[in-house]
Amino acid sequence: MNKEIVGVLLIALAGFLAGGVYATWKTAKLMAGALLLATLLAIGGAVAWFVG
């Protein structure tokens, strides 16, 4: 796969997960925290993918 495509897909995944954090924050804080962690990992992965 092309390097840029993987990076963009990771950023899109992070956006999708961030929406999940926003949607679940009021009802399920533990799940929102887990989604937030996954969001941060996806963003970090995208940054590492573009830098590396």
PDB file of N, CA, C and O in Angstrom:
ATOM      1  N   MET A   1       0.833  -1.180   0.000  1.00  0.00           N
ATOM      2  CA  MET A   1       0.000   0.000   0.000  1.00  0.00           C
ATOM      3  C   MET A   1       0.878   1.243   0.000  1.00  0.00           C
ATOM      4  O   MET A   1       1.989   1.236   0.530  1.00  0.00           O
ATOM      5  N   ASN A   2       0.381   2.270  -0.580  1.00  0.00           N
ATOM      6  CA  ASN A   2       1.101   3.526  -0.650  1.00  0.00           C
ATOM      7  C   ASN A   2       1.226   4.152   0.741  1.00  0.00           C
ATOM      8  O   ASN A   2       0.298   4.058   1.545  1.00  0.00           O
ATOM      9  N   LYS A   3       2.350   4.782   1.028  1.00  0.00           N
ATOM     10  CA  LYS A   3       2.614   5.336   2.356  1.00  0.00           C
ATOM     11  C   LYS A   3       1.564   6.385   2.753  1.00  0.00           C
ATOM     12  O   LYS A   3       1.114   6.410   3.898  1.00  0.00           O
ATOM     13  N   GLU A   4       1.188   7.225   1.832  1.00  0.00           N
ATOM     14  CA  GLU A   4       0.217   8.267   2.139  1.00  0.00           C
ATOM     15  C   GLU A   4      -1.165   7.696   2.419  1.00  0.00           C
ATOM     16  O   GLU A   4      -1.890   8.217   3.266  1.00  0.00           O
ATOM     17  N   ILE A   5      -1.532   6.641   1.723  1.00  0.00           N
ATOM     18  CA  ILE A   5      -2.850   6.042   1.916  1.00  0.00           C
ATOM     19  C   ILE A   5      -2.984   5.483   3.327  1.00  0.00           C
ATOM     20  O   ILE A   5      -4.012   5.675   3.977  1.00  0.00           O
ATOM     21  N   VAL A   6      -1.962   4.798   3.799  1.00  0.00           N
ATOM     22  CA  VAL A   6      -2.008   4.235   5.155  1.00  0.00           C
ATOM     23  C   VAL A   6      -2.104   5.347   6.197  1.00  0.00           C
ATOM     24  O   VAL A   6      -2.868   5.228   7.155  1.00  0.00           O
ATOM     25  N   GLY A   7      -1.356   6.404   6.028  1.00  0.00           N
ATOM     26  CA  GLY A   7      -1.412   7.527   6.959  1.00  0.00           C
ATOM     27  C   GLY A   7      -2.783   8.178   6.991  1.00  0.00           C
ATOM     28  O   GLY A   7      -3.304   8.492   8.061  1.00  0.00           O
ATOM     29  N   VAL A   8      -3.360   8.377   5.830  1.00  0.00           N
ATOM     30  CA  VAL A   8      -4.694   8.984   5.753  1.00  0.00           C
ATOM     31  C   VAL A   8      -5.737   8.054   6.368  1.00  0.00           C
ATOM     32  O   VAL A   8      -6.660   8.524   7.033  1.00  0.00           O
ATOM     33  N   LEU A   9      -5.608   6.759   6.160  1.00  0.00           N
ATOM     34  CA  LEU A   9      -6.545   5.809   6.769  1.00  0.00           C
ATOM     35  C   LEU A   9      -6.430   5.817   8.296  1.00  0.00           C
ATOM     36  O   LEU A   9      -7.441   5.695   8.989  1.00  0.00           O
ATOM     37  N   LEU A  10      -5.220   5.958   8.823  1.00  0.00           N
ATOM     38  CA  LEU A  10      -5.055   6.054  10.274  1.00  0.00           C
ATOM     39  C   LEU A  10      -5.682   7.334  10.821  1.00  0.00           C
ATOM     40  O   LEU A  10      -6.283   7.323  11.895  1.00  0.00           O
ATOM     41  N   ILE A  11      -5.544   8.420  10.095  1.00  0.00           N
ATOM     42  CA  ILE A  11      -6.171   9.671  10.528  1.00  0.00           C
ATOM     43  C   ILE A  11      -7.691   9.548  10.468  1.00  0.00           C
ATOM     44  O   ILE A  11      -8.385  10.037  11.359  1.00  0.00           O
ATOM     45  N   ALA A  12      -8.215   8.899   9.427  1.00  0.00           N
ATOM     46  CA  ALA A  12      -9.655   8.686   9.331  1.00  0.00           C
ATOM     47  C   ALA A  12     -10.157   7.803  10.473  1.00  0.00           C
ATOM     48  O   ALA A  12     -11.219   8.061  11.040  1.00  0.00           O
ATOM     49  N   LEU A  13      -9.401   6.774  10.805  1.00  0.00           N
ATOM     50  CA  LEU A  13      -9.764   5.913  11.933  1.00  0.00           C
ATOM     51  C   LEU A  13      -9.780   6.716  13.227  1.00  0.00           C
ATOM     52  O   LEU A  13     -10.676   6.542  14.053  1.00  0.00           O
ATOM     53  N   ALA A  14      -8.810   7.583  13.411  1.00  0.00           N
ATOM     54  CA  ALA A  14      -8.767   8.418  14.608  1.00  0.00           C
ATOM     55  C   ALA A  14      -9.990   9.330  14.675  1.00  0.00           C
ATOM     56  O   ALA A  14     -10.548   9.533  15.753  1.00  0.00           O
ATOM     57  N   GLY A  15     -10.405   9.871  13.558  1.00  0.00           N
ATOM     58  CA  GLY A  15     -11.606  10.712  13.529  1.00  0.00           C
ATOM     59  C   GLY A  15     -12.859   9.926  13.871  1.00  0.00           C
ATOM     60  O   GLY A  15     -13.724  10.412  14.601  1.00  0.00           O
ATOM     61  N   PHE A  16     -12.957   8.716  13.347  1.00  0.00           N
ATOM     62  CA  PHE A  16     -14.085   7.849  13.652  1.00  0.00           C
ATOM     63  C   PHE A  16     -14.123   7.519  15.137  1.00  0.00           C
ATOM     64  O   PHE A  16     -15.185   7.559  15.758  1.00  0.00           O
ATOM     65  N   LEU A  17     -12.976   7.195  15.703  1.00  0.00           N
ATOM     66  CA  LEU A  17     -12.903   6.882  17.125  1.00  0.00           C
ATOM     67  C   LEU A  17     -13.201   8.103  17.988  1.00  0.00           C
ATOM     68  O   LEU A  17     -13.837   7.979  19.035  1.00  0.00           O
ATOM     69  N   ALA A  18     -12.755   9.264  17.565  1.00  0.00           N
ATOM     70  CA  ALA A  18     -13.038  10.489  18.312  1.00  0.00           C
ATOM     71  C   ALA A  18     -14.541  10.768  18.334  1.00  0.00           C
ATOM     72  O   ALA A  18     -15.065  11.253  19.337  1.00  0.00           O
ATOM     73  N   GLY A  19     -15.222  10.472  17.259  1.00  0.00           N
ATOM     74  CA  GLY A  19     -16.678  10.593  17.248  1.00  0.00           C
ATOM     75  C   GLY A  19     -17.323   9.641  18.242  1.00  0.00           C
ATOM     76  O   GLY A  19     -18.319   9.984  18.878  1.00  0.00           O
ATOM     77  N   GLY A  20     -16.762   8.455  18.375  1.00  0.00           N
ATOM     78  CA  GLY A  20     -17.254   7.511  19.368  1.00  0.00           C
ATOM     79  C   GLY A  20     -17.049   8.009  20.783  1.00  0.00           C
ATOM     80  O   GLY A  20     -17.900   7.804  21.649  1.00  0.00           O
ATOM     81  N   VAL A  21     -15.924   8.662  21.021  1.00  0.00           N
ATOM     82  CA  VAL A  21     -15.676   9.252  22.341  1.00  0.00           C
ATOM     83  C   VAL A  21     -16.730  10.309  22.631  1.00  0.00           C
ATOM     84  O   VAL A  21     -17.292  10.348  23.726  1.00  0.00           O
ATOM     85  N   TYR A  22     -16.993  11.146  21.675  1.00  0.00           N
ATOM     86  CA  TYR A  22     -17.975  12.218  21.851  1.00  0.00           C
ATOM     87  C   TYR A  22     -19.369  11.654  22.112  1.00  0.00           C
ATOM     88  O   TYR A  22     -20.110  12.170  22.949  1.00  0.00           O
ATOM     89  N   ALA A  23     -19.716  10.596  21.392  1.00  0.00           N
ATOM     90  CA  ALA A  23     -21.057  10.030  21.510  1.00  0.00           C
ATOM     91  C   ALA A  23     -21.263   9.272  22.816  1.00  0.00           C
ATOM     92  O   ALA A  23     -22.377   9.251  23.339  1.00  0.00           O
ATOM     93  N   THR A  24     -20.226   8.654  23.350  1.00  0.00           N
ATOM     94  CA  THR A  24     -20.393   7.821  24.537  1.00  0.00           C
ATOM     95  C   THR A  24     -20.005   8.506  25.837  1.00  0.00           C
ATOM     96  O   THR A  24     -20.161   7.911  26.903  1.00  0.00           O
ATOM     97  N   TRP A  25     -19.509   9.727  25.788  1.00  0.00           N
ATOM     98  CA  TRP A  25     -18.976  10.353  26.991  1.00  0.00           C
ATOM     99  C   TRP A  25     -20.017  10.485  28.105  1.00  0.00           C
ATOM    100  O   TRP A  25     -19.695  10.227  29.265  1.00  0.00           O
ATOM    101  N   LYS A  26     -21.247  10.876  27.792  1.00  0.00           N
ATOM    102  CA  LYS A  26     -22.248  11.109  28.831  1.00  0.00           C
ATOM    103  C   LYS A  26     -22.769   9.811  29.447  1.00  0.00           C
ATOM    104  O   LYS A  26     -23.156   9.806  30.616  1.00  0.00           O
ATOM    105  N   THR A  27     -22.789   8.737  28.707  1.00  0.00           N
ATOM    106  CA  THR A  27     -23.406   7.511  29.201  1.00  0.00           C
ATOM    107  C   THR A  27     -22.407   6.478  29.702  1.00  0.00           C
ATOM    108  O   THR A  27     -22.678   5.799  30.693  1.00  0.00           O
ATOM    109  N   ALA A  28     -21.286   6.344  29.059  1.00  0.00           N
ATOM    110  CA  ALA A  28     -20.336   5.281  29.411  1.00  0.00           C
ATOM    111  C   ALA A  28     -18.923   5.860  29.417  1.00  0.00           C
ATOM    112  O   ALA A  28     -18.211   5.801  28.415  1.00  0.00           O
ATOM    113  N   LYS A  29     -18.538   6.408  30.539  1.00  0.00           N
ATOM    114  CA  LYS A  29     -17.233   7.077  30.628  1.00  0.00           C
ATOM    115  C   LYS A  29     -16.064   6.097  30.468  1.00  0.00           C
ATOM    116  O   LYS A  29     -15.038   6.458  29.892  1.00  0.00           O
ATOM    117  N   LEU A  30     -16.202   4.876  30.965  1.00  0.00           N
ATOM    118  CA  LEU A  30     -15.128   3.900  30.834  1.00  0.00           C
ATOM    119  C   LEU A  30     -14.900   3.531  29.363  1.00  0.00           C
ATOM    120  O   LEU A  30     -13.757   3.452  28.912  1.00  0.00           O
ATOM    121  N   MET A  31     -15.969   3.308  28.631  1.00  0.00           N
ATOM    122  CA  MET A  31     -15.854   3.002  27.206  1.00  0.00           C
ATOM    123  C   MET A  31     -15.303   4.199  26.444  1.00  0.00           C
ATOM    124  O   MET A  31     -14.508   4.039  25.517  1.00  0.00           O
ATOM    125  N   ALA A  32     -15.726   5.397  26.833  1.00  0.00           N
ATOM    126  CA  ALA A  32     -15.201   6.601  26.188  1.00  0.00           C
ATOM    127  C   ALA A  32     -13.707   6.729  26.436  1.00  0.00           C
ATOM    128  O   ALA A  32     -12.963   7.155  25.553  1.00  0.00           O
ATOM    129  N   GLY A  33     -13.266   6.365  27.627  1.00  0.00           N
ATOM    130  CA  GLY A  33     -11.833   6.401  27.922  1.00  0.00           C
ATOM    131  C   GLY A  33     -11.057   5.415  27.071  1.00  0.00           C
ATOM    132  O   GLY A  33      -9.965   5.722  26.594  1.00  0.00           O
ATOM    133  N   ALA A  34     -11.625   4.223  26.878  1.00  0.00           N
ATOM    134  CA  ALA A  34     -10.970   3.227  26.029  1.00  0.00           C
ATOM    135  C   ALA A  34     -10.918   3.705  24.577  1.00  0.00           C
ATOM    136  O   ALA A  34      -9.914   3.515  23.892  1.00  0.00           O
ATOM    137  N   LEU A  35     -11.991   4.319  24.119  1.00  0.00           N
ATOM    138  CA  LEU A  35     -11.992   4.858  22.756  1.00  0.00           C
ATOM    139  C   LEU A  35     -11.015   6.019  22.622  1.00  0.00           C
ATOM    140  O   LEU A  35     -10.384   6.183  21.578  1.00  0.00           O
ATOM    141  N   LEU A  36     -10.889   6.817  23.664  1.00  0.00           N
ATOM    142  CA  LEU A  36      -9.922   7.914  23.638  1.00  0.00           C
ATOM    143  C   LEU A  36      -8.501   7.386  23.536  1.00  0.00           C
ATOM    144  O   LEU A  36      -7.677   7.933  22.802  1.00  0.00           O
ATOM    145  N   LEU A  37      -8.218   6.324  24.273  1.00  0.00           N
ATOM    146  CA  LEU A  37      -6.896   5.707  24.191  1.00  0.00           C
ATOM    147  C   LEU A  37      -6.627   5.185  22.774  1.00  0.00           C
ATOM    148  O   LEU A  37      -5.536   5.371  22.235  1.00  0.00           O
ATOM    149  N   ALA A  38      -7.628   4.533  22.178  1.00  0.00           N
ATOM    150  CA  ALA A  38      -7.475   4.034  20.810  1.00  0.00           C
ATOM    151  C   ALA A  38      -7.304   5.192  19.823  1.00  0.00           C
ATOM    152  O   ALA A  38      -6.552   5.078  18.856  1.00  0.00           O
ATOM    153  N   THR A  39      -7.998   6.300  20.067  1.00  0.00           N
ATOM    154  CA  THR A  39      -7.853   7.482  19.214  1.00  0.00           C
ATOM    155  C   THR A  39      -6.429   8.020  19.271  1.00  0.00           C
ATOM    156  O   THR A  39      -5.829   8.328  18.242  1.00  0.00           O
ATOM    157  N   LEU A  40      -5.897   8.128  20.480  1.00  0.00           N
ATOM    158  CA  LEU A  40      -4.534   8.638  20.633  1.00  0.00           C
ATOM    159  C   LEU A  40      -3.511   7.695  19.999  1.00  0.00           C
ATOM    160  O   LEU A  40      -2.521   8.148  19.423  1.00  0.00           O
ATOM    161  N   LEU A  41      -3.747   6.397  20.102  1.00  0.00           N
ATOM    162  CA  LEU A  41      -2.846   5.439  19.451  1.00  0.00           C
ATOM    163  C   LEU A  41      -2.902   5.565  17.932  1.00  0.00           C
ATOM    164  O   LEU A  41      -1.868   5.475  17.268  1.00  0.00           O
ATOM    165  N   ALA A  42      -4.085   5.772  17.375  1.00  0.00           N
ATOM    166  CA  ALA A  42      -4.213   5.928  15.927  1.00  0.00           C
ATOM    167  C   ALA A  42      -3.524   7.210  15.454  1.00  0.00           C
ATOM    168  O   ALA A  42      -2.865   7.217  14.414  1.00  0.00           O
ATOM    169  N   ILE A  43      -3.676   8.281  16.213  1.00  0.00           N
ATOM    170  CA  ILE A  43      -3.005   9.533  15.848  1.00  0.00           C
ATOM    171  C   ILE A  43      -1.490   9.365  15.936  1.00  0.00           C
ATOM    172  O   ILE A  43      -0.755   9.791  15.044  1.00  0.00           O
ATOM    173  N   GLY A  44      -1.032   8.740  17.016  1.00  0.00           N
ATOM    174  CA  GLY A  44       0.400   8.497  17.161  1.00  0.00           C
ATOM    175  C   GLY A  44       0.938   7.605  16.060  1.00  0.00           C
ATOM    176  O   GLY A  44       2.041   7.822  15.559  1.00  0.00           O
ATOM    177  N   GLY A  45       0.159   6.599  15.683  1.00  0.00           N
ATOM    178  CA  GLY A  45       0.571   5.730  14.589  1.00  0.00           C
ATOM    179  C   GLY A  45       0.657   6.470  13.271  1.00  0.00           C
ATOM    180  O   GLY A  45       1.566   6.232  12.477  1.00  0.00           O
ATOM    181  N   ALA A  46      -0.290   7.369  13.037  1.00  0.00           N
ATOM    182  CA  ALA A  46      -0.262   8.146  11.798  1.00  0.00           C
ATOM    183  C   ALA A  46       0.949   9.069  11.760  1.00  0.00           C
ATOM    184  O   ALA A  46       1.603   9.206  10.727  1.00  0.00           O
ATOM    185  N   VAL A  47       1.239   9.693  12.882  1.00  0.00           N
ATOM    186  CA  VAL A  47       2.408  10.588  12.938  1.00  0.00           C
ATOM    187  C   VAL A  47       3.683   9.776  12.719  1.00  0.00           C
ATOM    188  O   VAL A  47       4.558  10.174  11.951  1.00  0.00           O
ATOM    189  N   ALA A  48       3.776   8.644  13.394  1.00  0.00           N
ATOM    190  CA  ALA A  48       4.965   7.790  13.234  1.00  0.00           C
ATOM    191  C   ALA A  48       5.074   7.273  11.798  1.00  0.00           C
ATOM    192  O   ALA A  48       6.177   7.146  11.266  1.00  0.00           O
ATOM    193  N   TRP A  49       3.946   6.978  11.178  1.00  0.00           N
ATOM    194  CA  TRP A  49       3.964   6.461   9.805  1.00  0.00           C
ATOM    195  C   TRP A  49       4.469   7.533   8.835  1.00  0.00           C
ATOM    196  O   TRP A  49       5.251   7.240   7.930  1.00  0.00           O
ATOM    197  N   PHE A  50       4.015   8.782   9.032  1.00  0.00           N
ATOM    198  CA  PHE A  50       4.448   9.845   8.136  1.00  0.00           C
ATOM    199  C   PHE A  50       5.901  10.231   8.372  1.00  0.00           C
ATOM    200  O   PHE A  50       6.608  10.558   7.419  1.00  0.00           O
ATOM    201  N   VAL A  51       6.365  10.200   9.620  1.00  0.00           N
ATOM    202  CA  VAL A  51       7.738  10.580   9.928  1.00  0.00           C
ATOM    203  C   VAL A  51       8.718   9.494   9.501  1.00  0.00           C
ATOM    204  O   VAL A  51       9.792   9.777   8.972  1.00  0.00           O
ATOM    205  N   GLY A  52       8.316   8.221   9.746  1.00  0.00           N
ATOM    206  CA  GLY A  52       9.229   7.100   9.472  1.00  0.00           C
ATOM    207  C   GLY A  52       9.322   6.722   8.111  1.00  0.00           C
ATOM    208  O   GLY A  52      10.060   5.794   7.777  1.00  0.00           O
TER     209      GLY A  52
END
